[in-house]
Amino acid sequence: MFELSKKYYEQYLVKEISFQEHRRKRIKALFGDHLSNEAADQLFNDYLTLYTRNWTSFEDVIPCLNHLKDLGCRLGIISNGDNLQQIEKLEKLHIQDYFECIITSSEVGVAKPNETIFLEASKIANVNIKECYYVGDQLETDTIGSNFAGMIGIWLNRKQVKRTNCDVKEIHHLLELDSIFHRKIT
């Protein structure tokens, strides 16, 4: 489903298809073109209900966010997701108040790893891009993309996937950020 999401979401971002069409195309690619639009809409809504019901955060998220807040760090989010869905997710997880800004591909019109979304985020935050850290779990999309744009990208490699010939900062747990910031995160 991830690859289908990426394929059709990119078509939506460049305005080749509507947001609703992107959802329908994902479902029809998965279950077959024989589905009516109404059946595809219903299947996607069923999927979305299950997806949102299962949103949870890792055990290290709240302690890390609390510590970063105590340190005075300004936090934001850059997501390839839909803006309203990202806000809904943050509210459900009770972490929306930690973030000053939420930058989404649905609002900017380009998706990570395109450098434009990272540049726009630093502009909105009014921070020099070279002073921005970006922590993400996708090596290519998040870490390499943010590095290319000028940020300090950090790969949150929770699954400890072996990487190939790329020199990036890597952590396996959010509490390891202390090794990068040289401050203890408890």
Kinemage of the C-alpha trace (Angstrom):
@kinemage 1
@onewidth
@group {chain A} dominant
@subgroup {mainchain}
@vectorlist {calphas} color= white
{ca met a 1} P 0.000 0.000 0.000
{ca phe a 2} L 2.939 2.346 0.697
{ca glu a 3} L 4.205 2.235 -2.887
{ca leu a 4} L 0.694 2.809 -4.236
{ca ser a 5} L 0.242 5.703 -1.854
{ca lys a 6} L 3.512 7.270 -2.966
{ca lys a 7} L 2.760 6.819 -6.672
{ca tyr a 8} L -0.716 8.325 -6.627
{ca tyr a 9} L 0.009 10.963 -3.999
{ca glu a 10} L 2.747 12.361 -6.209
{ca gln a 11} L 0.225 12.563 -9.060
{ca tyr a 12} L -2.071 14.473 -6.710
{ca leu a 13} L 0.732 16.847 -5.690
{ca val a 14} L 1.433 17.823 -9.281
{ca lys a 15} L -2.313 18.274 -9.794
{ca glu a 16} L -2.679 15.436 -12.317
{ca ile a 17} L -5.494 13.974 -10.206
{ca ser a 18} L -7.694 15.146 -7.337
{ca phe a 19} L -7.218 13.999 -3.738
{ca gln a 20} L -10.301 11.790 -4.043
{ca glu a 21} L -8.983 10.289 -7.296
{ca his a 22} L -5.670 9.500 -5.615
{ca arg a 23} L -7.537 7.514 -2.952
{ca arg a 24} L -9.635 5.680 -5.523
{ca lys a 25} L -6.639 4.808 -7.679
{ca arg a 26} L -4.823 3.345 -4.657
{ca ile a 27} L -7.752 1.078 -3.826
{ca lys a 28} L -8.416 0.080 -7.437
{ca ala a 29} L -4.734 -0.749 -7.950
{ca leu a 30} L -4.921 -2.972 -4.893
{ca phe a 31} L -8.289 -4.658 -5.470
{ca gly a 32} L -8.872 -4.223 -9.207
{ca asp a 33} L -10.261 -1.694 -11.661
{ca his a 34} L -13.600 -3.484 -11.681
{ca leu a 35} L -14.579 -1.597 -8.501
{ca ser a 36} L -17.001 1.276 -8.842
{ca asn a 37} L -15.936 4.637 -7.490
{ca glu a 38} L -18.446 4.214 -4.651
{ca ala a 39} L -17.034 0.786 -3.721
{ca ala a 40} L -13.477 2.151 -3.834
{ca asp a 41} L -14.509 5.089 -1.634
{ca gln a 42} L -16.076 2.711 0.900
{ca leu a 43} L -13.010 0.452 0.988
{ca phe a 44} L -10.731 3.436 1.456
{ca asn a 45} L -12.927 4.774 4.263
{ca asp a 46} L -12.817 1.338 5.941
{ca tyr a 47} L -9.023 1.338 5.613
{ca leu a 48} L -8.802 4.892 6.963
{ca thr a 49} L -10.947 4.003 9.983
{ca leu a 50} L -8.657 1.092 10.863
{ca tyr a 51} L -5.538 3.133 10.144
{ca thr a 52} L -6.538 6.029 12.415
{ca arg a 53} L -7.733 3.677 15.147
{ca asn a 54} L -4.225 2.244 15.355
{ca trp a 55} L -2.234 5.462 15.637
{ca thr a 56} L 0.170 5.192 18.553
{ca ser a 57} L 3.483 6.733 19.427
{ca phe a 58} L 6.670 4.942 20.366
{ca glu a 59} L 7.523 4.935 24.069
{ca asp a 60} L 10.436 7.337 23.543
{ca val a 61} L 8.408 10.093 21.846
{ca ile a 62} L 6.887 11.901 24.855
{ca pro a 63} L 10.079 11.815 27.005
{ca cys a 64} L 12.078 13.131 24.062
{ca leu a 65} L 9.575 15.882 23.241
{ca asn a 66} L 9.428 16.946 26.901
{ca his a 67} L 13.188 17.151 27.151
{ca leu a 68} L 13.573 19.053 23.892
{ca lys a 69} L 10.900 21.483 25.069
{ca asp a 70} L 12.739 21.905 28.394
{ca leu a 71} L 15.919 22.673 26.451
{ca gly a 72} L 14.062 25.389 24.562
{ca cys a 73} L 14.227 23.650 21.208
{ca arg a 74} L 11.728 24.812 18.646
{ca leu a 75} L 10.005 21.886 16.986
{ca gly a 76} L 8.177 21.469 13.719
{ca ile a 77} L 7.012 18.722 11.420
{ca ile a 78} L 7.629 18.169 7.728
{ca ser a 79} L 5.353 15.469 6.342
{ca asn a 80} L 4.434 14.042 2.985
{ca gly a 81} L 0.957 13.502 4.375
{ca asp a 82} L -2.257 15.434 4.123
{ca asn a 83} L -2.282 18.473 6.427
{ca leu a 84} L -5.644 17.771 8.064
{ca gln a 85} L -4.724 14.148 8.687
{ca gln a 86} L -1.395 15.153 10.250
{ca ile a 87} L -3.153 17.552 12.612
{ca glu a 88} L -5.712 14.873 13.479
{ca lys a 89} L -2.906 12.406 14.227
{ca leu a 90} L -1.047 14.871 16.463
{ca glu a 91} L -4.250 15.670 18.349
{ca lys a 92} L -5.108 12.003 18.845
{ca leu a 93} L -1.596 11.344 20.181
{ca his a 94} L -1.831 14.469 22.403
{ca ile a 95} L 1.411 15.921 21.079
{ca gln a 96} L 0.232 18.806 18.870
{ca asp a 97} L 1.259 21.469 21.405
{ca tyr a 98} L 4.935 20.545 21.087
{ca phe a 99} L 5.119 21.764 17.497
{ca glu a 100} L 5.241 25.357 16.306
{ca cys a 101} L 4.586 24.549 12.679
{ca ile a 102} L 3.431 21.694 10.525
{ca ile a 103} L 4.586 21.693 6.924
{ca thr a 104} L 2.913 19.173 4.640
{ca ser a 105} L 3.352 18.285 1.030
{ca ser a 106} L -0.367 18.836 0.505
{ca glu a 107} L 0.135 22.515 1.372
{ca val a 108} L 3.561 23.135 -0.187
{ca gly a 109} L 2.809 21.201 -3.373
{ca val a 110} L 5.985 19.103 -3.350
{ca ala a 111} L 6.960 16.072 -1.332
{ca lys a 112} L 10.122 14.996 0.424
{ca pro a 113} L 12.856 14.473 -0.710
{ca asn a 114} L 12.337 17.587 -2.886
{ca glu a 115} L 14.459 20.281 -1.263
{ca thr a 116} L 11.691 22.872 -1.647
{ca ile a 117} L 9.680 21.453 1.257
{ca phe a 118} L 12.711 21.617 3.584
{ca leu a 119} L 13.574 25.148 2.440
{ca glu a 120} L 9.971 26.246 2.959
{ca ala a 121} L 9.988 24.811 6.478
{ca ser a 122} L 13.123 26.721 7.478
{ca lys a 123} L 11.655 29.876 5.935
{ca ile a 124} L 8.387 29.499 7.878
{ca ala a 125} L 10.322 28.806 11.087
{ca asn a 126} L 12.550 31.794 10.306
{ca val a 127} L 15.680 29.726 10.936
{ca asn a 128} L 18.741 29.373 8.727
{ca ile a 129} L 18.447 25.963 7.098
{ca lys a 130} L 21.989 25.055 8.171
{ca glu a 131} L 20.862 25.387 11.810
{ca cys a 132} L 17.936 22.977 11.365
{ca tyr a 133} L 17.995 19.350 12.380
{ca tyr a 134} L 15.645 16.884 10.742
{ca val a 135} L 14.903 13.523 12.345
{ca gly a 136} L 13.158 11.015 10.113
{ca asp a 137} L 12.758 7.280 9.690
{ca gln a 138} L 13.125 7.140 5.908
{ca leu a 139} L 16.785 7.207 4.854
{ca glu a 140} L 16.321 8.510 1.309
{ca thr a 141} L 13.236 10.650 1.736
{ca asp a 142} L 13.972 12.183 5.134
{ca thr a 143} L 17.655 12.054 5.960
{ca ile a 144} L 19.337 12.310 2.591
{ca gly a 145} L 16.654 14.726 1.357
{ca ser a 146} L 17.068 17.074 4.322
{ca asn a 147} L 20.868 16.875 4.097
{ca phe a 148} L 20.721 17.766 0.409
{ca ala a 149} L 18.569 20.795 1.229
{ca gly a 150} L 21.138 21.979 3.802
{ca met a 151} L 19.704 20.671 7.080
{ca ile a 152} L 21.434 18.259 9.419
{ca gly a 153} L 19.555 15.063 8.691
{ca ile a 154} L 19.358 12.326 11.303
{ca trp a 155} L 18.142 8.868 10.368
{ca leu a 156} L 15.932 7.278 13.023
{ca asn a 157} L 16.716 3.685 12.070
{ca arg a 158} L 14.514 1.840 14.574
{ca lys a 159} L 14.713 -1.415 12.598
{ca gln a 160} L 18.510 -1.206 12.430
{ca val a 161} L 18.530 -1.665 8.671
{ca lys a 162} L 22.016 -1.937 7.217
{ca arg a 163} L 22.784 1.084 5.112
{ca thr a 164} L 24.813 1.295 1.973
{ca asn a 165} L 27.573 3.785 1.299
{ca cys a 166} L 26.022 6.897 2.736
{ca asp a 167} L 27.453 9.062 5.455
{ca val a 168} L 24.572 10.194 7.637
{ca lys a 169} L 23.979 10.635 11.333
{ca glu a 170} L 22.060 7.631 12.607
{ca ile a 171} L 20.187 6.790 15.789
{ca his a 172} L 18.030 3.804 16.727
{ca his a 173} L 16.042 5.406 19.540
{ca leu a 174} L 15.025 9.039 20.056
{ca leu a 175} L 16.825 9.195 23.385
{ca glu a 176} L 20.062 8.780 21.432
{ca leu a 177} L 19.670 12.375 20.250
{ca asp a 178} L 21.724 13.358 23.303
{ca ser a 179} L 24.803 11.994 21.516
{ca ile a 180} L 24.147 14.419 18.670
{ca phe a 181} L 23.091 17.419 20.738
{ca his a 182} L 25.697 16.604 23.430
{ca arg a 183} L 23.025 16.972 26.088
{ca lys a 184} L 21.408 14.278 28.161
{ca ile a 185} L 17.871 13.402 27.124
{ca thr a 186} L 16.129 11.575 29.937
